[in-house]
Amino acid sequence: MIGYYNYTVWLTYLSLASASTGIVLTLTGDGHPFVGMFFMLFCALCDAFDGKVARTKKDRSVEECKYGIQIDSLSDIVAFGVLPASIAAALVFRSNVYNFGTKGWDLVFTVVAFAIMIFFVLAGLIRLAYFNVTEEQRQDNDEGARKYYLGLPITLGSMFLPAGLAIVLIVEKLAKIDFTLFYYGFLLAVGIAFISKFRLRKPGVKILIGMITLGAIEAGLMIYALLI
């Protein structure tokens, strides 16, 4: 068989399986957008450690290293690009904003919402492709470990989106207000950050632990909002 199947890529494959499951559950029937976020948080957990696990194998060939970069990006566009967009698509048809009562408004809302989803996925794809090119050049020049990112990494965006969805849930539950439009604004802002030119220091161990803690808090908030 073609490809590589050693332990260095297991977390990446697991992340893709989680993302695929999240997409299917999100778009099945009436849609379960909030359930999809739990799968995305699990993808983020896998992504946080896949690189560290891969680097423990000291005898990786050049092909294995390059394969790891490519397969990670291909998995990321599904987990942190298509899955968040699928959640947004499910939100369209459950929103009271969509059922505003005016057919013209419903059409405008649907077109704008889907335009934001498409832009978000495209921005994530552009960012990942750009990162792959620059990362390969950096490794060829033997510049050592990467210290800064240009723009917001797509995986870090996965930490912001659950927070946005948790806010939507809590406002809807407590204030009885449809806050769906907030998520689309959030999605648009994160998409713009993917392709913006600003330097962001690569997270260290402490920040990584903080991100995992944040993810756990976000999951807790969503569970709380679903139960109240």
Order of alpha helices (4+ residues) and beta strands (2+ residues): alpha-alpha-alpha-alpha-alpha-beta-alpha-alpha-beta-alpha
